[in-house]
């Protein structure tokens, strides 16, 4: 009897703890990594905005290209001025869904995220498996996926073509809180 | 003849060394030193957020990538991956300016509290839900927010 009561209270608590609605982060983390024989290039962005509708699993992510910080100032300059053309295309946007979000069970699971990624004025469908953690008043996503530079019409000059990988690894860590 | 060849090789060699030195200097050039840099625009949180909300395209042209010095009231201080983050808000606006401080400013940042009026210098990277500033440094305290 006591065991059943504890079980019911635990279940009730777990249902109440995760409230449905919108979840937001304004300080999400996204990085990209390029590996080539000449050099490795990494840039970090700690000002990523992401919002999840926990009723539908819909997710929208937005970041400023100029918020990517590089180790070398020259790399940052070339990235913004020559390759990404941040003055013309200041934001990268992802809109999509966390698939089977409503069938989520437990605290931790790997779910597919699928949607449209828009960079440098070009759109491309992407999908990845993300680690999803749902805690009391938190939805946390982390993972990575690969993108081809050519898919986004980013032109790399011949002289540095060997310095930049054709396929770039994008990593993300987005810890959302309830948005009122 | 030998002398002429030697001269040409020497000149080409010197030019190549000069070019290599210049390329290396450029490759390793440091990031801008915000602490000692002069701001190109002085403004307040209210003014800058207002301009971005009215016309983001025009405001981007004016502010993005520039060193901005602005005055505002602290709404929140937080830590993100070892960097302190100060959010400034104006009295009349629900959106604000998120200032990502340089790590050497962490100790100064946490000395402040919500409601303090401060002046911050940093690089504007654009506007999402709030205006984003990076590489920020605290200038000094001020109690005269207009």
Interface residues (C-beta under 8 A of the other chain):
Chain A: X26 X27 X29 X46 X47 X49 X62 X63 X64 X66 X67 X69 X72 X73 X74 X76 X80 X87 X90 X91
Chain B: X26 X27 X28 X29 X30 X31 X32 X60 X64 X65 X78 X80 X81 X83 X85 X98 X100 X125 X126 X127 X128 X129 X130 X132 X134
